[in-house]
Amino acid sequence: MESRRESENKKLKRSEILEKQKAIDQSIKAASAQTDQLASFPPFRCFNRNGLCVRLESGRGDKLSPYMKQCIQSLLKANMEGPYGSEWAAEEKVKRREMVAPEARYIFVHSNANEMKLDDASSPSPLLGFVHYRFTMEEEIPVLYLYEIQLDSSVQGKGLGKFLMHLIELIARKNHMGALVLTVQKANSLAMKFYMSKLRFVISSISPSRVNPLAGVENNYEILCKSFDPEAKAILEESG
C-alpha cells in the first residue's frame, strides 16, 4: 500500500507541475500581450549599414491591412517557391492561414521614410522584409518560434538578416523564453548554413531527423533551436 508520505509527495509534485505550467502560460500570455516589442530596443528601430537604410516596426497577424497581406504573400512566393518546389501550392495556403493568426507577431522592414520623396509620403511604404514569430510552448518549454524571416532580394547580403535575428533573440530573452526555435527547409542550404554556422543553432531533439532518424530522412525540413537555459538545452537539444 502507498504510505501517507508517498501520497503527500505525489500531491506536492502534482502541485509543483501545475504551478510551473501556470507560470509558463502567464509568461507566454504576457509576452504576446505586448503591442510593440521594439519599444524595449530603440536602437533596433533603424538599420543603417552597408549602404542600406531601413526602419522597423511591430505588427500582429489579426491587424494586417490588405496591402500588407499582399506584400507578405509576394515576398513569401518570391523567396520560398523555389525551395518548396512542387509542394509550394499546398504550402502557400498554409502560410496564408498562419499569416493572419491572432497569435502571429511581426517585425516589418520598410524603406526609410526620410529617403522617400515628399509627393510619395501618402503612399504605403514598400515592405522590404518581415519576421513572423510567436510565443508558444515546445515540450513544456516556453519558446519564441520563428515562423518566417523574409527579405527582398534588394536588401539581402547587407547584414540585415543577422541584425533581425539578433533582435529576435533579444526579444526571446527579455520575455523569459527558454529557447529560440525555427523550421528550415533542407533544400535551403544557404539558410541552414546561416543558422548553424553563423548563428550557432543546432538541430533540435524534436526535429524529425532526431526523433526517428529512419523516418526523418523522408521529411524535407529540420527544426533548429538555440537554448538560453540548462532546462531548455537538456530538453530541446540533448534529449533522446
C-alpha positions as CSV (number, residue, x, y, z in Angstrom):
1,M,0.0,0.0,0.0
2,E,1.1,3.6,-0.6
3,S,2.2,5.3,2.5
4,R,0.9,8.6,3.6
5,R,4.2,10.3,3.0
6,E,4.3,8.9,-0.6
7,S,0.8,10.2,-1.2
8,E,1.7,13.6,0.1
9,N,4.8,13.7,-2.1
10,K,2.8,12.9,-5.2
11,K,0.3,15.6,-4.4
12,L,3.2,18.1,-3.8
13,K,4.8,17.0,-7.1
14,R,1.5,17.5,-9.0
15,S,1.1,20.9,-7.4
16,E,4.6,21.9,-8.4
17,I,3.9,20.8,-12.0
18,L,0.6,22.8,-12.1
19,E,2.3,25.9,-10.7
20,K,5.1,25.6,-13.3
21,Q,2.6,25.2,-16.1
22,K,0.7,28.2,-14.8
23,A,3.9,30.3,-14.7
24,I,4.7,29.3,-18.3
25,D,1.2,30.1,-19.5
26,Q,1.4,33.5,-17.8
27,S,4.8,34.3,-19.3
28,I,3.6,33.4,-22.9
29,K,0.4,35.4,-22.4
30,A,2.3,38.4,-21.0
31,A,4.8,38.3,-23.9
32,S,2.0,38.1,-26.5
33,A,0.1,41.0,-24.9
34,Q,2.9,43.5,-25.6
35,T,1.9,45.6,-28.6
36,D,5.4,46.8,-29.5
37,Q,8.4,44.6,-28.7
38,L,10.6,47.1,-30.3
39,A,9.8,49.6,-27.5
40,S,12.4,47.8,-25.4
41,F,15.1,48.0,-28.0
42,P,15.1,51.6,-29.5
43,P,18.5,51.1,-31.3
44,F,16.8,48.4,-33.4
45,R,14.1,50.6,-34.9
46,C,16.5,51.5,-37.7
47,F,19.2,49.7,-39.6
48,N,21.7,51.9,-41.4
49,R,24.7,50.0,-42.6
50,N,26.4,48.9,-45.8
51,G,24.6,51.5,-47.9
52,L,21.2,50.3,-46.6
53,C,18.9,52.5,-44.5
54,V,15.6,51.0,-43.4
55,R,13.2,51.3,-40.4
56,L,11.5,48.6,-38.4
57,E,8.0,48.4,-36.8
58,S,6.0,45.9,-34.9
59,G,2.7,44.3,-36.1
60,R,0.3,41.4,-35.5
61,G,-1.5,38.9,-37.6
62,D,-5.0,40.0,-36.9
63,K,-4.3,43.6,-37.6
64,L,-2.7,43.3,-41.1
65,S,-4.0,45.7,-43.8
66,P,-4.9,44.2,-47.2
67,Y,-1.8,45.9,-48.6
68,M,0.4,44.3,-46.0
69,K,-1.1,40.9,-46.6
70,Q,-0.4,41.3,-50.3
71,C,3.2,42.3,-49.6
72,I,3.8,39.4,-47.3
73,Q,2.4,36.9,-49.8
74,S,4.6,38.4,-52.6
75,L,7.8,38.1,-50.6
76,L,6.9,34.6,-49.5
77,K,6.4,33.5,-53.1
78,A,9.5,35.1,-54.4
79,N,11.7,33.5,-51.7
80,M,10.1,30.2,-51.0
81,E,8.5,28.9,-54.2
82,G,12.0,27.6,-55.3
83,P,12.9,25.7,-52.1
84,Y,9.5,24.1,-51.8
85,G,9.2,23.2,-55.5
86,S,6.1,21.2,-56.3
87,E,4.9,21.4,-52.7
88,W,4.6,25.2,-52.8
89,A,0.9,25.4,-53.9
90,A,-0.2,23.5,-50.8
91,E,2.3,25.2,-48.5
92,E,1.3,28.7,-49.7
93,K,-2.3,28.0,-48.5
94,V,-0.9,27.0,-45.1
95,K,1.2,30.1,-44.9
96,R,-1.7,32.4,-45.8
97,R,-3.7,31.0,-42.8
98,E,-0.7,31.3,-40.5
99,M,0.0,34.8,-41.6
100,V,-3.3,36.3,-40.2
101,A,-3.5,34.2,-36.9
102,P,-4.2,36.3,-33.8
103,E,-1.1,34.9,-32.1
104,A,1.2,35.9,-35.1
105,R,3.6,38.7,-34.2
106,Y,5.7,40.7,-36.8
107,I,8.7,42.9,-37.3
108,F,8.3,44.7,-40.6
109,V,11.2,46.2,-42.5
110,H,10.3,49.4,-44.5
111,S,12.1,51.9,-46.7
112,N,13.3,54.7,-44.5
113,A,10.6,57.5,-44.7
114,N,13.3,60.1,-44.9
115,E,14.5,58.7,-48.2
116,M,11.1,58.9,-49.8
117,K,10.1,61.8,-51.9
118,L,7.6,64.2,-50.4
119,D,5.0,63.5,-53.0
120,D,5.1,59.8,-52.1
121,A,4.5,60.5,-48.4
122,S,0.9,59.4,-48.6
123,S,1.7,56.1,-50.4
124,P,2.2,52.9,-48.4
125,S,5.9,52.4,-47.5
126,P,7.3,49.4,-49.5
127,L,7.8,46.3,-47.5
128,L,11.4,45.1,-47.8
129,G,11.2,42.3,-45.3
130,F,9.5,40.8,-42.3
131,V,9.8,38.5,-39.4
132,H,6.9,36.4,-38.3
133,Y,7.2,34.9,-34.8
134,R,5.1,33.6,-32.0
135,F,5.4,32.9,-28.3
136,T,4.4,29.3,-27.6
137,M,5.5,26.1,-25.9
138,E,7.5,23.1,-27.1
139,E,8.0,20.1,-24.8
140,E,6.8,22.1,-21.8
141,I,9.4,24.8,-22.5
142,P,8.3,28.4,-23.3
143,V,9.9,29.4,-26.7
144,L,9.9,32.0,-29.3
145,Y,9.1,30.2,-32.5
146,L,10.4,31.9,-35.6
147,Y,7.9,31.1,-38.4
148,E,9.4,33.3,-41.1
149,I,12.2,35.7,-41.8
150,Q,11.9,37.0,-45.4
151,L,13.9,39.8,-47.1
152,D,13.5,41.3,-50.5
153,S,16.5,40.4,-52.8
154,S,17.4,44.1,-52.9
155,V,18.3,44.2,-49.2
156,Q,20.0,40.7,-48.9
157,G,23.7,40.3,-48.2
158,K,24.0,43.6,-46.2
159,G,23.9,42.2,-42.7
160,L,20.1,42.9,-42.2
161,G,19.3,39.2,-41.6
162,K,21.8,38.8,-38.8
163,F,20.6,42.1,-37.3
164,L,17.0,40.9,-37.3
165,M,18.0,37.5,-35.8
166,H,19.9,39.3,-33.0
167,L,16.8,41.4,-32.3
168,I,14.6,38.3,-32.2
169,E,17.0,36.6,-29.8
170,L,16.9,39.7,-27.5
171,I,13.1,39.7,-27.6
172,A,13.0,36.0,-26.7
173,R,15.4,36.5,-23.7
174,K,13.6,39.6,-22.5
175,N,10.3,37.7,-22.4
176,H,11.9,34.8,-20.5
177,M,11.6,32.3,-23.2
178,G,13.8,29.2,-22.8
179,A,14.8,29.0,-26.4
180,L,14.5,30.3,-30.0
181,V,13.1,27.7,-32.4
182,L,12.7,27.6,-36.1
183,T,12.0,25.3,-39.1
184,V,14.2,25.4,-42.2
185,Q,13.9,23.5,-45.5
186,K,16.8,21.0,-46.1
187,A,16.9,22.2,-49.7
188,N,17.7,25.7,-48.5
189,S,21.4,25.1,-47.9
190,L,22.2,28.8,-47.6
191,A,19.7,29.2,-44.7
192,M,20.9,26.0,-43.0
193,K,24.5,27.4,-43.1
194,F,23.4,30.8,-41.9
195,Y,21.6,29.5,-38.8
196,M,24.0,26.7,-37.9
197,S,27.4,28.2,-38.8
198,K,26.9,31.9,-38.2
199,L,24.2,31.9,-35.5
200,R,25.1,28.7,-33.7
201,F,21.7,27.0,-33.9
202,V,21.7,23.2,-33.6
203,I,19.3,20.5,-34.9
204,S,16.7,20.1,-32.1
205,S,15.8,16.9,-30.4
206,I,12.3,17.4,-31.6
207,S,13.4,17.6,-35.3
208,P,12.1,14.6,-37.3
209,S,15.7,13.5,-38.2
210,R,16.4,13.1,-34.5
211,V,13.1,11.8,-33.3
212,N,13.2,8.9,-35.8
213,P,16.3,9.0,-38.0
214,L,14.9,6.4,-40.4
215,A,11.6,8.2,-40.9
216,G,13.2,11.6,-40.6
217,V,15.0,11.1,-43.9
218,E,11.7,11.4,-45.7
219,N,11.0,14.8,-44.2
220,N,12.2,17.9,-46.1
221,Y,12.8,20.1,-43.1
222,E,14.8,20.3,-39.9
223,I,13.8,22.0,-36.6
224,L,16.6,24.1,-35.2
225,C,16.9,25.7,-31.8
226,K,19.1,27.9,-29.7
227,S,18.6,27.4,-26.0
228,F,19.0,30.0,-23.3
229,D,19.0,28.0,-20.1
230,P,20.0,24.5,-18.9
231,E,16.5,23.0,-18.8
232,A,15.7,24.1,-22.3
233,K,19.1,22.8,-23.5
234,A,18.5,19.4,-21.9
235,I,15.1,19.0,-23.4
236,L,15.3,20.7,-26.8
237,E,18.9,20.0,-27.7
238,E,20.2,17.0,-25.7
239,S,17.1,14.9,-25.1
240,G,17.0,11.5,-26.8
